Amino acid sequence: MSIEKRTKINNLLATQPNGVVLLSAWLVQKGYSFGLQERYRASRWLESIGAGAMVRTGDKVGYDGAIYALQKQANSTIHPAGRTALSLQGKTHYLELSANKIVMFGEAKERLPAWFQKHDWGKKIEYHPTSFLPSDLGLTDVELKNFSIKVSSPPRAIMECLYLAPQKQELLECYELMEGLNNMRPQSVQVLLEQCQSLKVKRLFMYMAEKAGHEWAKHLDLAKVDFGKGNRSLVKNGVYVGKYKITVPKELEEYGKSL
């Protein structure tokens, strides 16, 4: 390989953090042609992990390094969400269920690339494309070892948990998560509630926030939040909560009352 090509690959590797995926289309935009990328793979500078995605040869890359590439190189809205986002921010240390499953959300029309789906990240990947919240609202940067990625902030993350409940996440677990979120900013919660398109999420969120006795919930202007009309039955043979017109599991309604 010529000195020029070696300098070019060295410049690339010097400007990109260890532990991340390198997207072929992004590399082309940066002046690394498909032919040049092929030479880098042949020379063992890079190795493919699927169509359109590579890593440094010998580099250990986790799912977070793949999300870094989606966000930084492909301008993707896909991000760690729900329980996974809370775990990355130290909010689920007592919940072991988050350890082996990665929950991600993205815009309704955005698909997870095939290379991401097919690669073995050592964890189960659960991706949910939805637009029940604006894709750019309520995200925060989390610093990892060599780079940072955008994840759902705590108020957005708990709303994502509620979006999945009760089919993909138990309501009682959602409440246990909500109990630990006693430091959320009312202004951030207010904006998310006003922009949220799911009546179920908004009703459950406020029911749980008030049940947990969070001080920040008292500073919300609920007159600006559309909770819709009509009843919502989330479970069979549950308990009806008149204020928010929802039927919740009996064990959730009674949780904590005997203490």
N, C-alpha and C positions, 0 to 999 in steps of 0.2 A: 504494500500500500504506500502511496506517495506521501511525502512529508506534509503536503497541503491537506490531504484527506485525514491524516493522523491529527494534525492541528485542529481540524474542524470537529472531529469527534471528541477530542480532548476539551475543546471549548464547550461543546454540548454537555458533556458529563460534569464539567466544572460549574455550570450554571444551573443544573438540575439537582435537586436533593436526592440522596440515597433513598431507596425504598419506594420509588414511585414508578408507575407505568408511563411509557412514552408512546403516544399515539402517532401512527404513521402519517395520517392526514395533517396533523399539526406540524410534524417534522418537515413535511413538504413545504408548508407555509414559511418555515424558518430557513428554507434553502437547502434542505437535505432531501434530494430527489429519491424516488423509489429505488432507482438503480444504486445510488449511494448507500441507502439503507440495506440493500441486499448484500453489498460488499462488507458492510459493518457486521452483518450476521455471519457471513462466510469467514470473516477474520476473528469471530468470537468476541467482538466488542459488545454486541447486542444479541439477544435471543428472543424469538417469538413466543408469546403466550396465547396466541389466537390471531385470527385475521384482523390486521390493522392495529395490533398492540404488541409492544416489546418492552423488555426490561434489560438493564445491564446484565451481562452474563455473570451468574453467581450471586446476584443481588437477591435478598429476601424481601419480597413484596407482599404485603397483606392487602385486605380489601380496602383499607384506608388509603393506601397508595394508588389504588385504582380509582377511588372516588376523587382523589386529588387531581388525577389526569382528566376525569370527566369535567370537573369544575373549572380547572385552570386552563386546560388545553382545548376543551370542546364547548365551553360556556354552558354546561349542562345545569339544570335545576335539581338534579338528583342529589340527595343528601341523606345522611344518617338521621333517622326520625324516631319518634315515639320513645319506647323503652331504651333503644340503643343510644339515642341522643342524650337521654337523661343519665345513662350509665357513663358515657364519655365525659360528662360534667360532674361525676361523682354523686349522682342523686339516687342511685339504685343499688348501693353497696349491700343492702340486705336482701336483694332479690336475685337469686341465682339463675332464674329462667332466662335472663338476658345474655348469659355467657356464650351460648353456642348458636344463637340466631341473630342475624343482623337485619334490622328493619330499616328500610329506606323508602322515601317518598319522592315523587317528582311530578311534573305537570301531567295533566290527563293524557296528552298526546305523546308524551316522551317515553320511549322504550329503552330498556336496559340493553346495551350492545351485546351481541352474541358472544364475543370474547369474554365479557364479564360473567355472563350466565354459565358458560361452559367450563370456565377455569375453576379449579378446586382451591378455594380460599381457606379451607379448614373449618368453615362455619356455614350454616345454612343461610342462604340469602332470601329474604322476603321483600319483594318490591311492590309498591302500590302507587300506580299513576292516578292522580286525582287533583282536582282543582277546587276542593272545598275551602281552601285558603289560598290567597295570592302567593305565587311561588317565591317571591322575594321578601315576604313579610315574616318577621319573627325569627330570623336566622342569626347565629352568632359564630364567631371563629373559635375553634378549639385548637390549641397548640399541641402537636404531637412531638415525637422525638426529633424529626428532621424537617417537618413542614406543618402547615396548618390547613384545616379544611372547615368548610361551613357546615354546621349542624343546626338542628332545631333548638331554639332557646327553650327553657323550661315551660313557659306557658304554651308555646306552640306544640311542644313535644307531648304534653299531657292531652292537648286537644287531638293530636294524632292517635294517641292511645284510645281515646274515647270514640274516635271515628271507626276504629277497628272493633270496638266492643258492640255487642257481646260475642259475636261470632268468632273473632280471632284473638280476643283478649278478654279475660274475665273482668267483669265490672268491679268485683271486690279488690282485685289487684290494682285496677285503675285508682280506686279510692285510697289504697295504701300508698300509692305513689303521690297522689294529691296531698295526703296528710303531711308529707315531707317538704312540700313546696310552700314554706311559710315566709319566704323573702321575695316574692315576685313583685315587680313594680306595677301598680295599678294602671299607669298610663299605657304600658305595653299590653297588658291584658285587655284593656278597654278597646284598643285598636283592633286586636285580633278578634274579639267578640263581635265588634261591629262589622268586620269584613268576612267573618265565617259564614259559609253558605249552608251549613248543616244545622237544622233545628235540633236534632238529637244531640249533637255535640254541645251546643250552647246550653241546652236545658240541663244536661248531665253535668257540665262543667260548673254551673252555678249551684246546682243541688249539692255537689260534692264539696265545693269551696265553702259553702255555708255550713254544711254538716261538719266539716273539719274545723270550723271556727276561725278561719284565717282573717286576720285584721285587714289585709289588703282588699279583701272582697267588700268590705264596708265602704270603700272609697270609689267604687265603680258606679257609673251613671247608667243604670239598667234601662232607663227610659229611652236611651239611644240604641238599644239592642233589640232587634226583631226576633222574638221567640216564637212567632207564628201562632196559629190557632189549632184547636183540635188536640185530642189525646194521642200519646205515643206509648204503645205497650212494647217494652223491650224484652220481656220474659213472660212466660205463662205462669199463672198462679202467684204473681208477685204482689207487691204492695203499691198502691196508688199514691203518688205524691201530688196533691192538688195544686200547690203553688206553681209547679213547672209542668203539670199535666203529663207525667210520665209514670209508668209502672216499672218498678225496679225489683231485683231479687229481695226476698224477705231477709236473707242473711246480711245484705248490704244495709238495708234500712235499720236493722236492729244492731248492727255492728257498733260497739262502743257504748251502748246504752246501759249495759249491765255493770260497767266499770265504776 
